[in-house]
Amino acid sequence: MELRIFFASQSRAGDVLYKHNQITTPKKQFFMCGFRKKKIGTVCCSNNPDNNGFSLSESELLSSKVVYSVAPAMGHNKESHPECNARVPAITGALEKMRLTSEFRSLEVVELQKFRSAKIDDIASVHERVYVSGLEKAMDQASEQGLIFLDGSGPTYATSTTFKESLLAAGAGISLVDTVVAASKVRKDPPVGFALIRPPGHHAVPAGPMGFCVFGNVAIAARYAQRAHGLKRVFIIDFDVHHGNGTNDAFYDDPDIFFLSTHQDGSYPGTGKINQIGSGNGEGSTLNLPLPGGSGDRAMRSVFDEVIVPSAQRFKPDIILVSAGYDAHVLDPLANLQFTTGTYYMLASNIQQLATELCGGRCVFFLEGGYNLTSLSNSVADSFRAFLGEPSMAAEFDNPAFLYEEPSKKVKEAILKVKHIHSL
């Protein structure tokens, strides 16, 4: 059944805190996922309106290199759906197996144990209130039927917990912004933040959900960084294989938020054309670079050096936010690029360095796509290694036999065209 109408509601969600407990890697490692009833965390209410969302000790604030939050949305799940509740546990299980958690890394890697959910006002900074209130009311229908589909959203589903867990996902990202900003005030090299969250967000448009996404987590965090911390200029990098049309639409006329998306040309949702550069005062602050199918590591290295770096240097951001989609991996089932684990290590390392050079190291990554659980978890783990300044383990995970010749001529043409359009 499709939910075609969102009804208005005046109710307001309270603050929520999430505490993550240890979990194990799911046995099923690919994108078809079943419902998992395992309870991996507890949720409780916060009565402190002044809770700023971060809970690091002084030593953690001064010493950490990576701070991450976990909001796996275990109740938001559909059997055999690519965007299922096994995704985040696969990542956290890999981090534990590869000794990349605080249990093994002392103060270097810190999990943000408690954080508030996003408030309705946080969500409404990006999304229309009628959508937010309507989705909240639709939870009654989802509770009765077990699962509903949201109209025109391609295919985005909802269960009885979707609204609450989507607020929690957005809040996990907001709390990392708080944490990274707090650390940047006491040290020159703050930790990189990584929100291991779902549902993802970059397809969710201001008026509603789309493409597995419910609320625009990165867009909400961008507005929050401006409002709560005075970080006026926000640079958003989206390297998901699909165009982040929701983020694109939210800031299309905003000169203070630069949105840069690399994505597979012609892939879902068919937006993100190279000549879509923003409008009005925001003209030039949107950069879309569709890459031909088959683009891989060499293509992204060139894109980073020739497009991302000069764009960021010219924009002079106060913070960098990243829509980190891992579905451009050669093993991912939903697209046709050929990134490797090594590609993601390179992106993580270089983006961290860019943030260090341009905005005091303030940088937060947000999980978006990635539907082969093995390549997803290995690639996120290698991103953590990049943040820690440790060698990549990509050679142990990547099989060159899966790779084929990149369309180098087409990639070069696309880069030259976007550089001409944006005078880079």
C-alpha positions as CSV (number, residue, x, y, z in Angstrom):
1,M,0.0,0.0,0.0
2,E,1.2,3.5,-0.7
3,L,0.7,6.4,1.6
4,R,-0.6,9.2,-0.7
5,I,-1.6,11.9,1.8
6,F,0.3,13.2,4.9
7,F,-2.1,14.7,7.5
8,A,-1.1,17.5,9.7
9,S,-0.4,16.9,13.4
10,Q,0.4,19.2,16.2
11,S,2.2,16.6,18.4
12,R,5.9,17.1,19.1
13,A,8.6,14.5,19.6
14,G,10.6,14.6,22.8
15,D,14.4,14.4,23.0
16,V,15.7,10.9,22.8
17,L,19.1,9.5,23.9
18,Y,20.6,6.4,22.4
19,K,23.2,4.1,24.0
20,H,24.9,1.6,21.8
21,N,25.7,-1.9,23.0
22,Q,28.1,-4.3,21.4
23,I,26.9,-6.2,18.3
24,T,28.2,-8.8,16.0
25,T,28.6,-9.0,12.3
26,P,25.5,-10.4,10.5
27,K,26.1,-13.7,8.8
28,K,24.4,-12.6,5.6
29,Q,26.9,-10.3,3.8
30,F,25.1,-9.1,0.8
31,F,22.3,-6.6,0.1
32,M,19.3,-8.9,0.5
33,C,18.3,-8.5,4.2
34,G,15.7,-10.0,6.5
35,F,14.1,-8.6,9.6
36,R,16.4,-8.8,12.7
37,K,14.8,-8.6,16.1
38,K,18.0,-8.4,18.0
39,K,18.0,-5.5,20.5
40,I,21.2,-3.6,20.3
41,G,20.5,-0.4,22.2
42,T,18.3,1.4,24.6
43,V,16.4,4.6,24.1
44,C,15.5,6.9,27.0
45,C,14.1,10.4,27.4
46,S,16.1,13.5,28.2
47,N,14.5,16.2,30.3
48,N,17.5,18.5,29.9
49,P,16.8,21.0,27.2
50,D,20.3,22.4,27.5
51,N,21.9,19.0,26.5
52,N,24.3,20.0,23.7
53,G,24.5,16.5,22.3
54,F,28.1,15.6,23.1
55,S,29.3,13.6,26.1
56,L,33.1,13.2,25.7
57,S,35.4,13.4,28.7
58,E,38.1,16.1,28.7
59,S,40.8,13.5,27.7
60,E,38.6,12.2,24.9
61,L,37.9,15.7,23.6
62,L,41.7,16.5,23.6
63,S,43.0,13.1,22.3
64,S,40.5,11.5,19.9
65,K,41.1,11.2,16.2
66,V,37.7,9.7,15.3
67,V,34.4,10.2,17.0
68,Y,31.4,8.3,15.7
69,S,27.8,7.8,16.5
70,V,25.6,4.8,15.9
71,A,21.9,4.9,15.1
72,P,21.0,1.7,13.2
73,A,17.2,2.1,13.1
74,M,16.6,-1.6,13.8
75,G,12.8,-1.2,13.7
76,H,12.9,0.5,10.3
77,N,13.3,-2.6,8.2
78,K,11.7,-4.4,5.2
79,E,12.7,-8.0,4.4
80,S,14.8,-8.3,1.2
81,H,15.0,-4.5,0.8
82,P,18.5,-3.1,-0.1
83,E,18.2,-0.4,2.6
84,C,17.7,-2.8,5.5
85,N,18.6,-2.9,9.2
86,A,21.7,-5.1,8.7
87,R,23.7,-2.3,7.2
88,V,24.9,-0.4,10.3
89,P,25.5,-3.6,12.4
90,A,27.7,-4.9,9.5
91,I,29.8,-1.8,9.8
92,T,30.1,-1.8,13.6
93,G,30.8,-5.5,13.6
94,A,33.7,-5.0,11.1
95,L,35.1,-2.1,13.2
96,E,35.1,-4.4,16.2
97,K,36.7,-7.3,14.3
98,M,39.4,-5.0,12.9
99,R,40.1,-3.5,16.3
100,L,39.0,0.0,15.3
101,T,36.8,0.8,18.3
102,S,37.6,2.5,21.6
103,E,37.9,-1.0,23.2
104,F,41.1,-1.4,21.3
105,R,42.1,2.1,20.5
106,S,41.8,3.8,23.9
107,L,41.3,7.5,23.3
108,E,42.0,7.5,19.6
109,V,38.6,6.2,18.5
110,V,35.5,7.2,20.6
111,E,31.9,6.3,20.2
112,L,29.5,9.0,21.2
113,Q,27.4,7.0,23.6
114,K,24.6,9.4,24.2
115,F,22.9,11.9,22.0
116,R,19.6,13.6,21.6
117,S,17.2,13.0,18.8
118,A,16.7,15.9,16.4
119,K,13.9,18.3,17.3
120,I,11.0,19.1,15.0
121,D,12.4,22.6,14.5
122,D,15.7,21.0,13.4
123,I,13.9,18.9,10.7
124,A,11.7,21.9,9.7
125,S,14.8,23.9,8.9
126,V,15.0,21.8,5.7
127,H,11.6,20.0,5.3
128,E,8.1,21.4,5.1
129,R,6.3,21.1,8.4
130,V,3.3,19.5,6.8
131,Y,5.5,16.6,5.7
132,V,7.0,16.2,9.1
133,S,3.7,16.2,11.0
134,G,2.1,14.0,8.4
135,L,4.8,11.4,8.6
136,E,4.4,11.4,12.4
137,K,0.7,10.8,12.1
138,A,1.3,8.0,9.5
139,M,3.0,6.0,12.2
140,D,-0.4,4.9,13.4
141,Q,-1.2,3.4,10.0
142,A,2.3,1.8,9.8
143,S,1.7,0.3,13.3
144,E,-1.6,-1.2,12.2
145,Q,-0.3,-2.6,8.9
146,G,3.3,-3.4,9.8
147,L,4.7,-1.6,6.9
148,I,3.6,1.1,4.4
149,F,5.1,2.6,1.3
150,L,5.4,6.4,0.9
151,D,4.1,7.6,-2.4
152,G,6.4,8.7,-5.1
153,S,9.5,8.0,-3.0
154,G,11.1,5.3,-4.9
155,P,10.6,2.8,-3.1
156,T,10.8,4.3,0.5
157,Y,9.0,2.3,3.2
158,A,8.0,3.1,6.8
159,T,7.3,1.0,9.8
160,S,5.9,2.1,13.2
161,T,9.3,3.2,14.4
162,T,10.5,5.1,11.3
163,F,9.6,8.6,12.5
164,K,11.3,8.2,15.9
165,E,14.4,6.5,14.4
166,S,14.7,9.1,11.7
167,L,14.7,11.8,14.3
168,L,17.4,9.8,16.1
169,A,19.5,9.5,12.9
170,A,19.4,13.3,12.3
171,G,20.2,13.9,16.0
172,A,23.2,11.6,15.8
173,G,24.7,13.8,13.1
174,I,23.8,17.0,14.9
175,S,25.5,15.8,18.0
176,L,28.7,15.0,16.1
177,V,28.7,18.6,14.8
178,D,28.5,19.7,18.4
179,T,31.4,17.4,19.3
180,V,33.7,18.3,16.5
181,V,33.1,22.0,17.0
182,A,33.7,21.7,20.7
183,A,37.0,19.9,20.1
184,S,38.0,22.5,17.5
185,K,37.8,25.2,20.1
186,V,40.5,23.5,22.3
187,R,42.8,22.0,19.7
188,K,44.0,22.6,16.1
189,D,43.4,19.0,15.0
190,P,39.8,18.0,16.1
191,P,38.6,14.5,15.4
192,V,36.7,13.6,12.3
193,G,33.1,12.7,13.0
194,F,31.3,9.8,11.4
195,A,27.5,9.3,11.7
196,L,26.8,5.6,11.2
197,I,23.1,6.2,10.7
198,R,20.0,5.2,8.8
199,P,17.6,5.8,7.2
200,P,19.9,7.7,4.8
201,G,19.0,11.2,3.8
202,H,20.4,12.8,0.6
203,H,17.4,12.0,-1.6
204,A,14.8,13.3,0.8
205,V,13.5,16.6,-0.7
206,P,12.0,19.4,1.3
207,A,8.4,18.2,0.6
208,G,8.9,14.6,1.4
209,P,10.8,11.3,1.3
210,M,12.5,9.7,-1.7
211,G,14.9,7.0,-2.7
212,F,15.1,5.1,0.7
213,C,15.6,8.5,2.4
214,V,13.3,10.0,5.1
215,F,15.0,13.2,6.4
216,G,17.9,15.0,4.9
217,N,20.5,14.3,7.6
218,V,23.4,16.2,6.1
219,A,21.1,19.2,5.1
220,I,19.7,19.3,8.6
221,A,23.2,19.3,10.1
222,A,24.3,22.1,7.7
223,R,21.5,24.3,8.9
224,Y,22.2,23.4,12.5
225,A,25.9,24.3,12.1
226,Q,24.9,27.7,10.8
227,R,22.3,28.3,13.5
228,A,23.9,26.8,16.6
229,H,27.6,27.5,15.9
230,G,27.7,30.4,13.6
231,L,29.5,28.4,10.9
232,K,28.1,30.3,8.0
233,R,29.8,28.7,5.1
234,V,29.2,25.0,4.8
235,F,30.8,22.8,2.1
236,I,29.0,19.6,1.3
237,I,30.7,16.8,-0.6
238,D,28.5,13.9,-1.8
239,F,30.3,10.9,-3.3
240,D,27.4,8.5,-3.3
241,V,26.9,6.8,-6.6
242,H,23.4,8.5,-6.9
243,H,22.9,12.2,-7.1
244,G,21.9,13.8,-3.8
245,N,18.9,15.6,-5.2
246,G,17.3,16.4,-1.8
247,T,20.4,18.2,-0.6
248,N,20.7,19.8,-4.0
249,D,17.2,21.2,-3.9
250,A,17.4,22.3,-0.3
251,F,20.3,24.8,-1.0
252,Y,19.9,25.5,-4.7
253,D,19.5,29.2,-4.2
254,D,21.8,29.5,-1.1
255,P,25.2,31.1,-1.6
256,D,26.4,30.1,1.8
257,I,26.2,26.3,1.3
258,F,28.2,24.8,-1.5
259,F,26.9,21.4,-2.6
260,L,29.2,19.3,-4.7
261,S,28.0,15.9,-6.0
262,T,29.8,13.3,-8.0
263,H,27.5,10.5,-9.2
264,Q,27.0,8.0,-12.0
265,D,25.6,9.7,-15.1
266,G,22.1,8.5,-15.8
267,S,21.6,6.7,-12.5
268,Y,18.7,7.2,-10.1
269,P,17.0,9.7,-9.7
270,G,18.1,11.1,-13.1
271,T,19.0,14.6,-11.7
272,G,22.3,16.3,-11.1
273,K,23.0,17.4,-14.6
274,I,26.3,19.2,-15.2
275,N,24.6,22.5,-16.0
276,Q,22.6,22.5,-12.8
277,I,24.7,25.1,-10.9
278,G,22.3,26.8,-8.5
279,S,20.0,29.8,-9.0
280,G,19.6,33.4,-7.9
281,N,22.0,34.3,-5.2
282,G,23.1,30.7,-5.1
283,E,24.2,30.5,-8.7
284,G,27.6,28.8,-8.8
285,S,27.3,27.2,-5.4
286,T,26.0,23.9,-6.7
287,L,28.4,21.7,-8.6
288,N,27.2,18.5,-10.2
289,L,29.6,16.2,-11.9
290,P,28.0,13.1,-13.4
291,L,30.6,10.5,-14.2
292,P,30.4,7.9,-17.0
293,G,29.7,4.3,-16.0
294,G,32.9,2.4,-15.2
295,S,34.6,5.4,-13.6
296,G,36.8,4.3,-10.7
297,D,39.8,5.1,-8.6
298,R,41.8,7.1,-11.2
299,A,38.7,9.1,-12.1
300,M,38.0,10.1,-8.5
301,R,41.7,11.0,-7.9
302,S,41.5,13.4,-10.8
303,V,38.1,14.7,-9.7
304,F,39.4,15.4,-6.2
305,D,42.6,17.2,-7.4
306,E,41.0,19.2,-10.2
307,V,37.5,19.9,-9.0
308,I,36.9,19.3,-5.3
309,V,40.1,21.0,-4.0
310,P,39.9,24.2,-6.1
311,S,36.1,24.5,-5.4
312,A,36.7,24.2,-1.6
313,Q,39.7,26.6,-1.7
314,R,37.7,29.2,-3.5
315,F,34.6,28.8,-1.2
316,K,36.6,29.0,2.0
317,P,34.2,26.9,4.2
318,D,33.8,27.0,8.0
319,I,33.0,23.2,8.1
320,I,32.9,20.3,5.7
321,L,30.1,17.8,5.7
322,V,30.2,14.6,3.7
323,S,27.4,12.5,2.3
324,A,29.5,9.3,2.3
325,G,27.8,6.7,0.1
326,Y,29.7,3.5,-0.5
327,D,27.4,2.2,-3.3
328,A,29.9,3.3,-6.0
329,H,32.0,0.2,-5.1
330,V,32.6,-2.2,-7.9
331,L,30.8,-4.9,-5.9
332,D,27.7,-2.9,-5.1
333,P,24.6,-4.2,-6.8
334,L,22.7,-0.9,-7.4
335,A,25.0,0.9,-9.8
336,N,27.9,0.6,-12.3
337,L,30.9,2.5,-11.1
338,Q,34.1,0.7,-10.0
339,F,35.4,2.3,-6.8
340,T,37.4,0.1,-4.6
341,T,38.2,0.1,-0.9
342,G,41.3,2.0,-1.8
343,T,39.2,4.7,-3.4
344,Y,37.3,5.4,-0.2
345,Y,40.6,5.4,1.8
346,M,41.9,8.1,-0.6
347,L,38.7,10.1,-0.3
348,A,38.6,9.9,3.5
349,S,42.3,10.9,3.8
350,N,42.1,13.7,1.3
351,I,38.9,15.2,2.7
352,Q,40.3,15.2,6.2
353,Q,43.4,17.0,5.0
354,L,41.3,19.5,3.1
355,A,39.3,20.2,6.3
356,T,42.6,20.7,8.2
357,E,43.8,23.2,5.6
358,L,40.6,25.2,5.2
359,C,38.4,25.0,8.2
360,G,40.3,24.1,11.4
361,G,39.7,20.4,10.8
362,R,36.0,20.6,11.3
363,C,34.6,17.7,9.2
364,V,31.7,15.2,9.7
365,F,30.9,12.2,7.5
366,F,27.3,10.8,7.2
367,L,26.5,7.3,6.0
368,E,24.3,7.3,2.9
369,G,24.2,4.3,0.4
370,G,26.1,1.0,0.3
371,Y,24.3,-2.3,-0.2
372,N,26.9,-5.0,-0.4
373,L,27.5,-5.5,3.3
374,T,31.0,-6.8,2.8
375,S,32.3,-3.9,0.6
376,L,30.4,-1.4,2.7
377,S,31.9,-2.5,6.0
378,N,35.4,-2.9,4.7
379,S,35.3,0.5,3.0
380,V,34.1,2.3,6.1
381,A,36.7,0.6,8.2
382,D,39.4,1.7,5.8
383,S,38.0,5.2,6.0
384,F,38.6,5.0,9.8
385,R,42.2,3.9,9.1
386,A,42.6,7.0,6.9
387,F,41.4,9.3,9.7
388,L,43.9,7.6,12.1
389,G,46.7,8.1,9.6
390,E,47.3,4.3,9.3
391,P,48.0,2.4,6.1
392,S,45.1,1.2,4.0
393,M,44.2,-2.5,4.1
394,A,42.6,-2.2,0.7
395,A,45.0,-4.7,-0.9
396,E,43.5,-7.4,1.4
397,F,40.0,-6.7,0.3
398,D,40.1,-5.5,-3.3
399,N,40.3,-8.1,-6.1
400,P,41.8,-6.6,-9.3
401,A,40.0,-9.2,-11.3
402,F,36.7,-7.4,-10.8
403,L,38.1,-4.2,-12.4
404,Y,38.1,-3.2,-16.0
405,E,39.4,-0.3,-18.1
406,E,38.0,3.1,-17.0
407,P,36.5,5.4,-19.6
408,S,39.3,7.9,-19.2
409,K,38.5,10.0,-22.2
410,K,34.9,10.5,-21.1
411,V,36.0,11.3,-17.6
412,K,38.5,13.9,-18.8
413,E,35.8,15.5,-20.9
414,A,33.4,15.7,-18.0
415,I,36.1,17.2,-15.8
416,L,37.1,19.8,-18.4
417,K,33.4,20.7,-18.9
418,V,32.7,21.3,-15.2
419,K,35.9,23.2,-14.8
420,H,34.9,25.5,-17.7
421,I,31.3,26.0,-16.3
422,H,32.6,26.9,-12.8
423,S,35.8,28.7,-14.0
424,L,38.1,26.4,-12.0
